[in-house]
């Protein structure tokens, strides 16, 4: 069994990006600039945005954080997005989700210029990805593809099962795995809450990507020997032994599944660090080789 170390891989990639940014600066070019809009004070969002700011520092990027209270109107948020769309000093920006319930997230996503949509959520970027055109790919699936590539996981001709059909992970993950690429060229099955016989389907999988948000859902009897298991889940579960009173648990019953796998990601330290790393990659692309320019 090989443990896929996302934390280590992300550190390596950020180091590679930092070296490239130094070369850009040495040529007299400005560093990439990533901006983030944070609405309200959601604890998870605060932590995630803080980690993005830290990653920007590690990569040598310029970063900006724009804060609003949770009573912000949708109109005012779109006005700020338009300002960033038109600001040539900003290469890419993200609007941290989730947003307050009175704001329509899809309206916000559509307002972002696809050329600056480094989260890869805009319908145009999703469409470009689906037909294999260059664009910005959703960060978590892109990070998983990096892990598969860097660990030499064979994907060509393999059966991949994606558990979950979200717009952010499940759907783009399935699309990327079936593309004519390396990694890619998989036969893909997507399972979700209405799928019967999930256990039987998973037992046929060479690769399982678990992105359901259900702790411990993938059990030992669902995994065939030699499979690769990618765990996207990060759910807080009670843990009296921790000072915080909780710990992160993935969608996979790691302790019992790991011994059957050829490759497996842990939680934490697997997919999570690669999500922010992919955002850094997208921002560098937006600055250097923007597919829209």
C-alpha positions in Angstrom: 0.0 0.0 0.0 1.3 3.4 -1.0 0.0 6.5 0.9 -0.6 9.4 -1.4 0.8 12.3 0.5 -1.1 15.4 -0.7 0.6 17.7 1.8 4.1 16.8 0.5 3.0 17.0 -3.1 1.4 20.4 -2.6 4.6 21.7 -1.0 6.6 20.5 -3.9 4.3 22.1 -6.5 4.2 25.4 -4.5 8.0 25.3 -4.5 8.1 24.9 -8.3 5.6 27.8 -8.7 7.7 30.0 -6.4 10.8 29.3 -8.5 8.9 30.3 -11.7 7.6 33.5 -10.1 11.1 34.4 -9.1 12.2 34.0 -12.7 9.3 36.2 -13.8 10.3 38.9 -11.3 13.9 38.7 -12.5 12.7 39.5 -16.0 11.0 42.6 -14.7 7.5 41.1 -14.8 5.0 41.5 -11.9 4.0 38.5 -9.8 0.6 36.9 -10.2 -2.2 38.5 -8.2 -5.0 36.5 -6.6 -8.0 38.3 -4.9 -10.6 36.7 -2.7 -14.0 38.0 -1.7 -15.3 36.8 1.7 -18.8 37.5 2.8 -19.7 37.0 6.4 -17.8 35.1 9.1 -18.3 31.4 8.4 -15.6 29.5 10.4 -14.7 27.1 7.6 -14.6 29.8 5.0 -12.4 32.0 7.3 -9.9 29.1 7.6 -9.9 28.3 4.0 -9.3 31.9 2.9 -6.5 32.2 5.4 -4.9 29.1 3.9 -5.2 30.6 0.5 -3.5 33.8 1.6 -0.7 31.8 3.2 -0.3 29.8 -0.1 0.0 33.0 -2.0 2.9 34.1 0.2 4.6 30.7 -0.3 4.3 31.0 -4.1 5.4 34.7 -4.2 2.0 35.9 -5.3 0.3 39.2 -4.5 -2.9 38.5 -2.7 -5.9 40.7 -1.7 -8.7 39.9 0.6 -12.0 41.8 0.3 -14.4 41.4 3.2 -18.1 42.1 3.5 -20.6 41.5 6.2 -23.3 38.9 5.7 -26.0 41.5 5.1 -24.3 42.4 1.8 -26.8 42.7 -1.1 -26.4 40.6 -4.3 -26.3 43.8 -6.3 -23.4 45.2 -4.3 -21.5 41.9 -4.6 -21.9 41.8 -8.4 -20.7 45.4 -8.5 -17.5 44.4 -6.7 -17.1 41.4 -9.1 -17.4 43.8 -12.1 -14.7 46.0 -10.5 -12.3 43.0 -10.2 -13.2 41.9 -13.8 -12.0 45.2 -15.1 -8.9 45.5 -12.8 -5.9 44.6 -15.0 -3.7 44.2 -11.9 -5.8 41.2 -10.7 -5.1 38.0 -12.7 -7.7 35.9 -11.0 -10.2 36.0 -8.1 -12.5 33.8 -6.2 -15.8 34.4 -4.3 -15.7 32.2 -1.3 -18.6 29.8 -1.0 -21.0 29.3 0.6 -22.7 32.7 0.4 -25.5 34.0 2.6 -28.9 32.4 1.6 -30.3 35.6 0.2 -27.6 35.6 -2.5 -28.0 33.4 -5.6 -24.6 31.6 -6.0 -25.2 30.9 -9.6 -25.8 34.5 -10.4 -22.5 35.4 -8.7 -20.6 32.7 -10.5 -21.9 33.8 -13.9 -20.9 37.4 -13.1 -17.2 36.4 -12.9 -15.1 36.9 -16.1 -14.2 33.4 -17.2 -10.7 34.6 -17.9 -10.3 35.3 -14.1 -12.4 32.4 -12.8 -9.6 30.5 -11.2 -12.0 28.4 -9.2 -13.2 27.0 -12.5 -16.9 27.3 -11.6 -18.1 29.5 -14.5 -20.3 27.6 -17.0 -18.0 28.6 -19.8 -15.0 27.0 -18.0 -17.1 23.9 -17.2 -18.1 23.7 -20.9 -14.5 24.1 -22.1 -13.3 21.4 -19.8 -16.1 19.0 -20.9 -14.9 19.2 -24.6 -11.2 19.3 -23.8 -10.5 22.9 -24.5 -8.0 24.9 -22.4 -9.6 26.7 -19.5 -9.7 26.8 -15.7 -10.6 23.5 -14.0 -12.3 23.2 -10.7 -9.5 23.0 -8.0 -10.3 19.8 -6.2 -10.6 17.6 -9.3 -7.6 19.2 -10.8 -5.6 18.5 -7.6 -6.7 14.8 -7.7 -5.5 14.6 -11.3 -2.1 16.0 -10.2 -1.9 13.3 -7.5 -2.7 10.5 -9.9 -0.1 11.8 -12.3 2.7 12.4 -9.8 2.2 9.0 -8.1 2.2 7.2 -11.5 -1.3 5.7 -10.9 -2.3 3.9 -14.1 -5.6 5.1 -15.4 -5.8 4.1 -19.0 -8.4 1.5 -19.6 -9.3 1.4 -15.9 -12.8 1.5 -14.4 -13.2 4.5 -12.2 -16.2 5.0 -9.9 -17.0 8.5 -8.7 -19.2 8.7 -5.6 -21.0 12.0 -5.7 -22.4 14.3 -8.5 -21.7 17.8 -7.2 -20.9 20.5 -9.7 -17.6 21.2 -7.8 -16.2 17.7 -7.5 -18.2 14.7 -8.7 -19.2 15.9 -12.2 -15.9 17.5 -13.2 -14.0 14.6 -11.7 -15.9 12.1 -13.9 -15.3 14.3 -17.0 -11.6 14.6 -16.4 -11.1 10.9 -15.8 -12.8 10.0 -19.1 -10.9 12.6 -21.2 -8.3 11.4 -23.8 -5.3 12.3 -21.6 -2.9 11.0 -19.0 -4.2 10.6 -16.4 -7.5 9.8 -18.0 -8.9 7.4 -20.5 -11.0 5.7 -17.9 -14.4 4.1 -18.1 -16.3 6.1 -15.6 -19.4 5.2 -13.5 -20.9 8.0 -11.4 -22.9 6.9 -8.3 -25.1 9.0 -6.1 -28.0 8.9 -3.7 -30.4 7.3 -6.3 -27.9 4.6 -7.4 -28.9 1.0 -6.5 -26.2 -1.6 -5.8 -23.5 0.9 -5.0 -21.4 -1.7 -3.2 -21.4 -4.1 -6.2 -20.4 -1.2 -8.5 -17.6 -0.2 -6.2 -16.2 -3.7 -6.1 -15.6 -3.5 -9.9 -13.6 -0.3 -9.6 -9.9 0.0 -10.2 -10.2 3.6 -8.9 -12.7 5.0 -6.4 -13.1 8.7 -5.9 -15.3 9.2 -2.8 -16.9 12.7 -2.7 -20.2 12.1 -0.9 -19.6 13.9 2.4 -20.7 10.8 4.4 -18.0 9.8 6.9 -16.8 6.2 6.6 -19.2 5.4 3.7 -16.7 3.3 1.7 -16.1 0.2 3.7 -13.6 -2.7 3.3 -16.2 -4.9 1.5 -16.7 -2.3 -1.2 -13.1 -2.3 -2.4 -11.3 -4.9 -4.5 -7.7 -5.8 -3.8 -5.2 -3.4 -5.5 -7.6 -0.6 -6.0 -6.7 3.1 -5.8 -9.0 5.0 -3.4 -9.1 8.8 -3.4 -11.0 10.3 -0.4 -12.4 13.8 -0.9 -14.5 13.8 2.3 -13.7 16.2 5.1 -16.5 16.0 7.7 -16.0 17.1 11.3 -16.9 14.3 13.7 -16.9 14.5 17.6 -13.7 13.4 19.3 -13.4 14.0 23.0 -9.7 13.2 22.9 -9.0 16.3 20.9 -8.7 19.8 22.3 -11.1 21.1 19.7 -13.6 18.4 20.5 -13.7 17.2 16.9 -11.5 15.7 14.1 -11.8 15.4 10.4 -13.0 12.1 8.9 -13.2 11.2 5.3 -15.7 9.3 3.3 -13.5 6.1 3.5 -13.1 3.8 6.5 -9.4 4.3 6.1 -8.2 1.9 8.9 -9.9 -1.1 7.3 -9.7 -0.2 3.6 -6.1 0.9 3.4 -4.6 -2.6 3.6 -6.5 -3.6 0.4 -5.3 -0.7 -1.7 -2.4 -0.1 -4.0 -2.8 3.6 -3.5 -4.9 5.6 -1.0 -5.2 9.2 0.3 -5.5 10.0 4.0 -7.8 12.5 5.6 -6.4 15.0 6.5 -3.3 15.5 4.3 -4.5 13.9 1.1 -6.8 15.8 -1.3 -7.3 18.9 0.9 -3.8 20.5 0.4 -4.1 19.9 -3.3 -7.2 22.0 -3.7 -5.5 25.2 -2.7 -2.4 24.2 -4.6 -4.6 23.9 -7.8 -5.9 27.4 -7.2 -2.2 28.6 -7.2 -1.6 26.7 -10.5 -4.7 28.3 -12.1 -3.6 31.8 -10.9 -0.2 31.3 -12.4 -1.8 30.2 -15.7 -4.1 33.3 -15.6 -1.1 35.5 -15.3 1.2 33.7 -17.7 -0.6 31.6 -20.3 -4.3 32.7 -19.9 -6.3 30.6 -22.4 -8.6 33.5 -23.0 -5.9 35.9 -24.2 
